[in-house]
Amino acid sequence: MTGLKLFRTDTTNSGMTEVMPRLAEIEADVQALVEGHMETLLGVRFLASEYSTGPAHGGRIDSLGLDENGSPVIIEFTDRR
């Protein structure tokens, strides 16, 4: 994949129009975009970014949210350049 394609819904072109492409140069760009629109994109309520898993595990969850049932949703982003 050479870049992230973005689309918006509309009433023409079968309901979808491609937005001018913009390559996400770093993982943080994609993470910020998803977190800012998590409810719309995934139906998940955003809770936290870079959430600590605590001293026992010593890690972080990139993005944490809750689905419509109140279940946790974990999203991890990976830069595959």
N, C-alpha and C positions, 0 to 999 in steps of 0.2 A: 504494500500500500504506500503510495507516494504522498498522501496527505489526507487530512480529515475533510470530508465533504459535508457541507451544511445545507439544509433545506428549510424552507418555510412553507406553511400551508397557505393556499389561496383558493379562489373559486375558478381559476383557469388552469390550463396545462395539467389536467387530471388531478388537480388539487395540490400539486407540489411544484415549487420553483426553487432551483438551486441558488443559493446565496454565493456571492463572489468567494471563490476559494481563498482560504487563509491557512497556511501551514502552521501547525502548532510546533514551534521550535523547541519547546521543552515541555516535559511532563506537567509542570505546574500550570501551564496555560490551559491544558485540557482539563485538569483537575478543577481549576477555578471555574471554567465554563460549565462543567457538569454540576458542580456544587451550587452554582448560581441558578441552575434551572432543573435541579433534581426532581422536583415535584412534577413539572411539566414533562420531562423526558422519561422518567421512570415511575412516577406515581409514588415516590418515596419522599418523606419529610426529612430534610437535612438536619442533622444534629451537631456534628463536629467534624473538623478537619484535623488530621494528624493526631488522632486520639491515642493516648498512651495505653498499652496493654498491661502496664504495671511492672513492678520490679522483678517479679518472678519470670516473666517472659521477655522483658526488655525490648519490646517492639512497639510499632505504631500502626494504626489502621489509617490508611490514606483518607477515606471518607466514610462516615458512619451516618446511617439514617434509620428511619422506622417505616415499615410498609403499612398498608391500610389495616392490617390486623395487629399492629403494634409489635411486630417481630423485627428484630434488628436486621439491617442490611449493611453488609460490608462491601466497599468498593475499593479495589486496589488498582493503581495505575502503573504501567510499565513502559519505559521508553525503549523502543525496539530499533533505534537507529543503528 
